[in-house]
Amino acid sequence: MEVQLTADQQAFVRQAIASGRLNGEEDAVREALAFWEERERTRAGILAAVDKAEASLARGEGRIVAELSMHDLAGEVKQRGRARLAASRQFATTS
């Protein structure tokens, strides 16, 4: 496979090799591909989570949060957190 890099990309790779960051051009390609693969795995995970959330909403689960309901949601989260904290403290004192 032959790849044509821009002048800026070539200079970037040469600088990385000169500084000892990379051993050669092949290292630059391997590292770039590794970053690309990781980004694609992350992207696939995000898309899967979005699909899962959309399916959940389609089944009537959960709720859509809008700016107006954010304060209510924050209040509910705080209330649940405080209840869990109180329960854990109660458990700790009875154990």
C-alpha positions as CSV (number, residue, x, y, z in Angstrom):
1,M,0.0,0.0,0.0
2,E,1.3,3.4,-0.9
3,V,0.2,6.5,1.0
4,Q,0.8,10.1,0.0
5,L,1.1,12.5,3.0
6,T,0.8,16.3,2.8
7,A,4.0,18.3,3.3
8,D,2.8,19.2,6.8
9,Q,2.2,15.5,7.6
10,Q,5.6,14.5,6.3
11,A,7.3,17.2,8.4
12,F,5.3,16.1,11.5
13,V,6.4,12.5,11.0
14,R,10.0,13.5,10.4
15,Q,10.1,15.6,13.5
16,A,8.7,12.7,15.6
17,I,11.4,10.4,14.2
18,A,14.2,13.0,14.7
19,S,13.1,13.5,18.3
20,G,13.1,9.8,19.0
21,R,9.4,9.7,19.6
22,L,9.0,7.2,16.7
23,N,11.6,4.8,15.1
24,G,10.3,5.2,11.6
25,E,7.5,6.0,9.2
26,E,5.9,2.6,9.8
27,D,5.6,3.5,13.5
28,A,3.7,6.7,12.6
29,V,1.3,4.7,10.5
30,R,0.8,2.0,13.2
31,E,0.2,4.6,15.9
32,A,-2.2,6.6,13.7
33,L,-4.2,3.4,12.9
34,A,-4.2,2.4,16.6
35,F,-5.7,5.8,17.5
36,W,-8.2,5.5,14.6
37,E,-9.3,2.0,15.8
38,E,-9.8,3.3,19.4
39,R,-11.8,6.2,18.2
40,E,-14.0,3.9,16.1
41,R,-14.5,1.5,19.0
42,T,-15.5,4.5,21.2
43,R,-17.8,5.8,18.4
44,A,-19.4,2.4,18.1
45,G,-20.0,2.2,21.8
46,I,-21.6,5.7,21.8
47,L,-23.9,4.7,18.9
48,A,-24.9,1.5,20.6
49,A,-25.7,3.4,23.8
50,V,-27.8,5.9,21.8
51,D,-29.6,3.0,20.1
52,K,-30.3,1.4,23.5
53,A,-31.6,4.7,24.9
54,E,-33.8,5.3,21.9
55,A,-35.2,1.7,22.1
56,S,-35.9,2.3,25.8
57,L,-37.8,5.5,25.1
58,A,-39.7,3.8,22.3
59,R,-40.8,1.1,24.9
60,G,-42.1,3.9,27.1
61,E,-39.2,3.5,29.6
62,G,-37.4,6.5,31.0
63,R,-38.2,10.0,30.1
64,I,-37.0,12.8,27.9
65,V,-35.3,15.5,29.9
66,A,-35.7,19.0,28.7
67,E,-34.1,22.2,30.1
68,L,-37.3,22.9,32.1
69,S,-37.3,19.5,33.8
70,M,-33.6,19.6,34.7
71,H,-34.2,21.1,38.2
72,D,-36.8,18.4,39.0
73,L,-34.4,15.7,37.8
74,A,-31.5,17.1,39.9
75,G,-33.8,17.2,42.9
76,E,-34.8,13.6,42.5
77,V,-31.1,12.5,42.1
78,K,-30.2,14.4,45.2
79,Q,-33.1,12.8,47.1
80,R,-32.1,9.3,46.0
81,G,-28.5,10.0,46.9
82,R,-29.4,11.2,50.4
83,A,-31.6,8.2,50.9
84,R,-28.8,5.8,50.0
85,L,-26.4,7.7,52.2
86,A,-28.8,7.5,55.1
87,A,-29.3,3.8,54.5
88,S,-25.6,3.1,54.4
89,R,-25.1,5.1,57.6
90,Q,-27.9,3.2,59.2
91,F,-26.4,-0.1,58.1
92,A,-22.9,0.9,59.3
93,T,-24.2,1.7,62.8
94,T,-26.2,-1.6,63.1
95,S,-23.3,-3.8,61.9
